[in-house]
Amino acid sequence: MATFKDINLQIGTRLQMTLQHGPVYYTEFIGYVEGEYLIVKIPFENGLSIQVQIDEQVTMRIFAGVEVFTLICKIKTIFKAPYYYMHLSFPTDIKSVALRGAVRAKVKLPAQVNGKAGVIIDISATGAGIIAGNMLGQLNEEALITFDFPIKPSNQNAHSDGHATIRSVQQVPGKVKDAPPKFSHGVSFHELDLTSQVMLLNLVYESMNRV
């Protein structure tokens, strides 16, 4: 079992928060009082703060380096306008799981790379493998990549716009006889926003748990 100090949680860290009745949100860590409570922002959806209740149980998931920490807390106090934050019970049962660095989630996600269409076939928080009918760019070329991906476990869709570098390009034969060849690309992400990084890490984590 991990301890709270093992997480080395920093102010401003993005957290995944799952409510007892199912919805998944992303929020921000503000601070804590040792042994008493954590302070996190109340998430917003469609411009409005979400509905939470005193004593409601929440599951907080924190991605720190190559580890995923899961904390079970209860909502102690809710502060609305103008600051929108809440106190959570200080966690006593903290579980940790190591993410294997090379693990990627197997997916099938339409993507645009510099305006050209491709399909992401595997993805992590740091990069992706993309198949396309044509070359999406030259080796080591910088690219703008956009795609939607499911937020686990709710399967809501999130949209990501970011920059990437094309690290590999390889022509591969078509799977059907006489089909034209395709191109396999390996890209590394950079300048992805923190929320997208956390959501992609969670996608990999959920993929590991299905293996």
N, C-alpha and C positions, 0 to 999 in steps of 0.2 A: 504494500500500500504506500502511495506517495504522500508527502506532506505538502502543505501550502508553500513552504519555502522552496521546495523542489521546483515549483513552477516558475519562480522568479518573475512574477507577473508585474509588468510595467504599466504605468498610467498611459492610457490611450490605446492599449492593446484591443484588437477586435475580438469579440467573443461570439460564439453561436449560442443562442438561448432557445430551448424548446420548452413550451408551456405544457402543463399537465394534460390539457385536452388536445394537444397535437401540433399546433402551428409552430414553425421554426422562424426565428428572427435573428438579426445580427445587431449587436450593440457594442458599447465601448466601456472599458473599465476605467473608473474614476479614482478609486482608492479603497482603503480598508482600515478597520481597527482590529488589531490582532485579537483573535478569540471572540470577537463580538459580531462584526458584520462586514460584508463587502458593499461597495457603492458602485452601481452601474447606471448608465443612462437608460431611460425608458425608450424602447425602439419606436420608430414612427413607420406608418404605412399609409400611403396615399395622402400624405400631408398631415395625418392625425396620429396622436400617440395611441398605442395599442391599449386595449382594455386588460388590466391585470387586477388581481385581488389580494388582499392581505391573507397570509397563510397558504397561498397557492404555491404548489411545488414547481420548481423549475430545474431543468437540467442544463448546466453550463458546460460547454465544450471549448477547450483552449488548445490551440495548435502552437507549440513552442519548439522550434527547431525540428527534430525528428521524432518528437513525442506528442501524443494526444492525451490531454488530461480531461477527465470527466468529473464534474462536481455536482452533487445534489444539494440544492438549497431550498429555502422557503422565503417568500417575500415577507419582510417584516414591516417596512414602512414605505409609503408611496408619496412622492413630492411631485406635484403637477406644475403648472405654469408659475413662474417663467423658466424654471430650470429643468424639469422633467427628469428626475432621477429616482432611484429606489435603493433601499437597504435590503440586502439578502442575508439570511442567516450564515454565519461563518461555517464553511464546510469542514466536516470531520471525517467523511468517507470520500477519499480522492483516489480514483483509479487512473492508471496510466498505461498506454499502449504505444510501443515503438513503431513508427512508420519506416518500412524498409525504403531506403533512398531510391532504388531503381523501380519501385512499384508504380505502375500507372493504371488508371481505370480504363477498361475497354469500353469504348463508346462508338457512336455513329452520329456525329454532329456536323451539320452543314456549316461551312465557314467561308469567309471572304478574306483573301490575302492579297493586299494591294488591288482590290476590286475583282480578283479572279476567284472563281468558285472551286472549292475543294471540300473534302469530308475528313474531319478529324476522327481517327480510328483509335487513338489512345492519348491519354492526357494526364498531366500532373500539374502541380502548382508552378513548375519551372519550365515546362515545355510540352510539346505534342508531336504526334506523328500524323501526317496529312497525306491523303491520296487524292490525286487530281488527274484529269485527262490531259493536262498540259503542264509544263513547268511553271511554277508560281513565282519564280525569281531565280537569280543566280546565287551560287554558293557565297555565304557570308554577307549577302545583301540584307539590308534593313527592310522590314516590311510592317505594314499596318494590318493587324488581324482582328476580325470581328466574328463573334459567334455567340450562340445561346447555349446554355447547359442547364441540366436539372439540378435543383437544390435538394439534396437528400436530407431526411427521408420523405419530405413532403411532395417531391417531384414538381414543385413550382419551377418556372424557368427564370434564369438570371441572364442578363446580357453583359457581354464583356467587349470593350474596345481597348486595344493596347498595341504595344510595339513588340516585335520579335525579330530575331536574326535567323536566317536560314542556314542551318549547320550542315545539312546533307541533302543531296538530291540524287535519286537513283531511278533509272528506268526499270520497270518491272513488266513482265509479260501479262497480257490479259488472261483472266481465268477461263474464258470461253474461247474455244478454237476459232482462229482467224479474227478475234477481237483485237482492236488496236491496243498498243501498250499503254500503260499508265505510268505516272511518276509518283514515287514515294519521297516525301520530304520530312526531315526532322527539323523542328524549330525550337529555339529557346526563347522564353518570354522575358521581357523586361518592361519596367514601368507599368505593370498591372497594379490596379488599386488594391489596397489592403483587404477590402471586403471580398473582392474576386479571389484573391489568394487564399483567404480562409475558406471560402465556399469550395474552391477546387481541392484543397487539402481534405475537406470533409467528404467530397466525392470519392477520393482515393481511399479514405478510411472506410467508408461504407462498402466500397468494392472489395477491400481486404476481408471484411467480415462476411462477405458472401462466398468467399473461396472455401 
